[in-house]
Amino acid sequence: MIYLIKLLILAFCLSQSVGQEEPSILLDLFDYSVTFRQSVCDRQREISNGTRSLGNALEGLNLNTFLAADDRYFSLDESGAIDALAPGLIADLMDGLASRGRFTWRNSFGIIEGTQLPENRTYDELLSWSVQSFDVSAVYWTKSISRLDRGVSFPEGFIDASFIMIGFTAKSDSNLNMWSFLEPFSSTVWIMIIVTIFFSAAAYEFLDWCDHRADALSLGKDPAQNLFLTAMTFTGNFEFQPATNVARLFAVSLAFWGLIVTSAYTANLASFLVVQNTPAYEINDLGDAVKNSYSICVVRSTFTEQALKNAYPGARAVEVETEPELYSALREGICKIVLTTRASWDEYQSNRDLNGDCQLAWIGRTFLPAEGGFATQSDSGVLCTSLVRDVLNLHLLEMTETREVERLWKKHLQQTATINCDIQEEPEEDDDTTQLSIEAMLGTFVVHFILTGVAVFVAAFHLWCGRLKCTKMKPQFVRSTQGSLHPTETTHGEQNETNGLSGEEVFSHEIGPARGSIQQLCEEMINTQNQKLAAMAKQNTELLEIIKGINTSEASKSELDFPPELPMWENSLIDTYLGEAEGTG
């Protein structure tokens, strides 16, 4: 029975303790007729006569505290009580101060929901009312001269409330990127460039095969050199030496393609290596922003707005209601610069909804150094509230020296952060990136492919026509009156009119001197295939009769004046041809 009574008493105490963590002071904002400030003058006298230390001056006192339930620094759960898991930075600080000062606050506090004020009220007015109505205003307030002049006193600050500017800046990648030189073009464009180089080399090889006079370098005999010169065109180095109209058409197309691609690559490479890593705009201080007529977002009726207008009356200030709206307005282009506090930026830079791409950054120098913290009424004789400030100041200094404030601030940032820009993954490619896609470069490739196709078609057509002519014509030879060998052309259907003539120069048309005649003979032999030409020689009785008397010695061949530049294999064919004729004779 006694054990059951103890359980009931314990349950009652727990219910009471839970109830005590709910707001116990009902507020009527800006009602100065009611105050919850307590007199601590008796404690002040005890300190003066040395019977109480300053650190214990508030021992046993239920400190009436004003709070703002904004889910940022102070949070309530669904039941309206202080959130047991994440009460917020203010609750953690007040718990630390209460533990050191041996006072309580959780059973005697009043709150306002959020931080948005009525349209006709300012935060200075809210501050003045809260310190006159409560022992301590445990809200994050920025210390300023104008507020001190209003009779507000501030203990040691725990937040860096210095005013800074936030804007967009291009994020520079400090990591080593060995492949940054490939960024000007998309992967599809690079593949098309490689395909075009091999395609062009093959096309020029075909042109040289169709007509070995197509290029003065005779690239048809060295495909690797042909591919090398084609690849060098991408760098702007053009060393082809086209000698025929078809080859010149191809060369113009390839050179134009190389010019466009090289120029686009150079321009875009400069954009990626220089422009992309340059801040969106260069601002050193707030004066530069005002000078450039930048619109500046500030929270309405705050000390931030007041400081901006005092320093720069002509500044283009854009007022918003809450701090999250600052960053939303910046992203929507409503303003170009945000003026806020360092503490605010430390929080919201890790907010995925407001800075998910990590493109917002602190720019320029600090506009105005300041600190933020709690506030109390400056009262040394009526209710002696200044004693509350002194006690809080003492314990805040202790917490700062032991780095407890720093630990609580880091804990707060970790709990509120939803993204870490220091280890953030690379953002996805934006649609408006300056990287050139295949759609932008397609016209260059199409023009080159069309002109190359025309050149290949014309070369193939000429080759086909030449072979068709050669199959209908066969060369025959008679000795001229000077003893040199000249060709004469007859169709397959005609009879040889030189039969029976001796010592006469008879042929349908004269080709040229002996040197040119032998060169013409070699070209005819190559085009009509060596085997067929040898068979034709055997069938021509009159030609064999003429060749019988020709001395095939080295002296005779020199007499015929073979071109010295003829390849060895072509001379071999002539030797074989004459040898067969001599053997037949």
Number of C-alpha atoms within 10 A of each C-alpha: 6 7 8 9 10 11 12 12 12 12 12 12 12 12 11 12 13 14 16 17 19 21 22 15 15 10 15 10 11 15 11 11 7 12 14 20 20 16 15 21 17 12 20 24 13 14 17 12 10 10 9 16 15 21 17 15 22 23 18 12 15 18 23 23 27 27 23 20 20 16 16 15 19 22 23 19 14 8 8 12 17 23 18 11 8 17 19 24 21 23 20 18 19 19 17 18 22 22 13 19 21 17 19 20 19 25 20 18 26 21 18 17 10 14 14 14 15 7 9 6 13 15 16 16 13 14 21 19 18 28 26 22 26 23 29 26 28 24 21 19 22 22 22 16 8 11 18 13 10 14 14 21 21 26 22 20 22 20 21 17 24 19 24 25 25 25 23 19 19 16 16 10 10 7 6 7 8 7 7 11 14 13 16 24 21 13 14 12 20 15 12 14 17 13 11 19 21 15 16 24 21 17 18 28 23 17 27 23 18 19 19 18 17 25 20 13 18 18 24 22 13 11 15 12 14 21 19 13 18 27 21 14 21 22 15 17 14 17 13 19 15 21 14 17 13 20 25 17 16 25 24 15 22 24 19 17 22 25 18 15 20 16 14 15 20 12 11 20 20 13 16 18 14 10 13 17 15 15 16 13 12 12 16 13 15 25 14 13 21 17 11 10 13 16 19 27 27 26 22 22 19 16 20 21 19 15 15 21 14 11 12 15 12 12 20 17 23 19 18 16 16 15 19 15 16 25 26 16 19 21 17 9 11 15 22 19 26 26 23 23 26 21 18 17 23 14 17 21 24 21 19 15 14 18 19 17 16 21 14 21 17 18 21 17 13 17 19 14 12 17 21 22 21 25 29 28 30 22 17 13 12 10 18 21 26 24 25 23 22 19 20 27 19 17 21 24 17 15 20 15 11 11 12 16 22 15 12 19 19 13 13 19 16 14 13 17 15 17 19 15 17 8 7 11 9 9 9 7 8 8 7 6 11 15 20 18 16 18 9 10 16 12 12 17 19 12 15 22 19 13 17 24 15 15 23 21 14 15 23 17 12 14 17 13 11 14 13 12 12 16 13 11 15 20 19 18 21 26 19 16 12 8 14 15 20 26 23 18 15 17 12 11 7 7 9 16 11 17 12 8 11 12 11 12 15 19 20 11 10 13 14 12 12 20 16 15 19 21 14 16 17 17 12 17 21 13 14 18 12 18 11 12 17 17 11 15 20 15 10 14 11 18 19 21 15 16 20 15 10 15 13 16 10 9 10 11 15 12 13 16 16 17 14 9 7 11 9 9 9 15 16 11 16 18 15 14 18 21 14 15 21 17 9 12 12
